[in-house]
Amino acid sequence: MSALAINGGNPVRDTKKNPWPAWPVWGKEEETSLLEVLNSGVWSYNGPKEKEFNKMFAEFTGVQHVVSAANGTVTLQLALEALNIGYGDEVIIPGLTWQATAASVIDINAIPVLVDVCEDTWCIDPSEVEKAITPRTKAIIPVHLYGSFADMDAILEIAKKHNLFILEDCAHKHGGEWNGKKAGSIGDIGSFSFQLSKHLTAGEGGALTTNDPVLAEKLDALRNCGRRPEGDEYANIDKGAGSYSDEGNFFQSGNYRITEFQAAILVEGLKRLPQQNQIRDENGIYLNSLLSELPGVYPMRRDARETKEAYFNFSFRYKKDGFKGLTVDKFRKALESEIGITVDSSYEPLNHCSLYVPYTKPSRYKLNDRYWKAINPARFKLPVCEKIHKEESVCIHQKILLGNKADMDMLAEAISKIYLHANEIQ
Ligand SMILES: Cc1ncc(COP(=O)(O)O)c(C=O)c1O
């Protein structure tokens, strides 16, 4: 009989008998808290759970202010609006990220400028950022992708030199730390997603972090139809020039609010997150030590400045030359059969991404011919992103890292098994 599960053999892991850790994680605490919200009748926004969560998340990320919102796409959009970025402005983003990073930029009529990433972290390449700067550049959005950290020292230096804002897209990095500073506390604003796959989740949801009281006040208004923030939270702020409060009471915005039900789940999830992050970090270190012994498998580079890791996906680089010529898509399928869990490629590079297609909406984005040309994703060359996506990326959901050492051994065993039998795969 064939050895490989993809050819009918026994898998390394029988997930019916031995399932991977489940995601999402919840318990009695969430049930109690949700019932409390239900019975209170306070279901919408600015309720006690939202306030509690904002306070907890501010402490957790080491910032002064947190504003929760509906999801991690609108948080990016609101952050750009709060920074007064709009038509004619350019925002530099990595070519390898979820489409929301780019979509938020065109949704405020600015121009997403796509740049290549580093091949060993998959995060924005600072030298490419430097090359892409023009007099119209207003901001950089580094994305801390999957389990890696963008090189924030280099990004901060570039931003300072060119007077640019930094909006950290932390959708994958709740609790990650760079040089002792939490993701979301390093740039001007941090943006988080609490979508179901994320390691802090309420099904959907998002949050914004900042140390700037004026930005916080604007963000609070922007997520709430332009209303002045409630209460006296911002009352004692020494408001400098450009303060929102100095500009009048209201400005145009929409409803991007979170509900009390989401906030109730987030409060409980956040209590578990530090320990979960620690387990994932320890398992990630151990698994990477095993992977670095295997032919054709290259762990992601962990920068010495990453003082705490936070994984959205566990990823590694695969090189078919070290794997008897087996292509990465065949490798991923074979691995999936051995371990009984989805094994993905990276996101599609944004210059050719099926979900980032501004040209399908001329009624919205064709402001004029110059803008139309500027937002054409295909005008950007992203060779490293393309190589990662097509030839090298292997990504598995972070829940596998919530297992134990034996689970990590099993993953390494599955990869070794595929290597040994690679020539049996059609
Ligand atoms: C890097 C990145 N940014 C932003 C988002 C958007 O978050 P949401 O799905 O909550 O809108 C995601 C979601 O996957 C993401 O991965």
The ligand as a Gaussian input file, in Angstrom:
#p B3LYP/6-31G(d) Opt

LIG

0 1
 C       -3.676000      42.248000       7.144000
 C       -5.144000      42.480000       7.296000
 N       -5.601000      43.737000       7.356000
 C       -6.914000      44.000000       7.500000
 C       -7.833000      42.981000       7.572000
 C       -9.282000      43.320000       7.637000
 O       -9.910000      42.864000       8.779000
 P      -11.457000      42.509000       8.796000
 O      -11.629000      41.165000       8.170000
 O      -11.788000      42.510000      10.252000
 O      -12.176000      43.560000       8.056000
 C       -7.403000      41.650000       7.524000
 C       -8.365000      40.545000       7.618000
 O       -8.045000      39.406000       7.367000
 C       -6.024000      41.388000       7.376000
 O       -5.571000      40.154000       7.300000

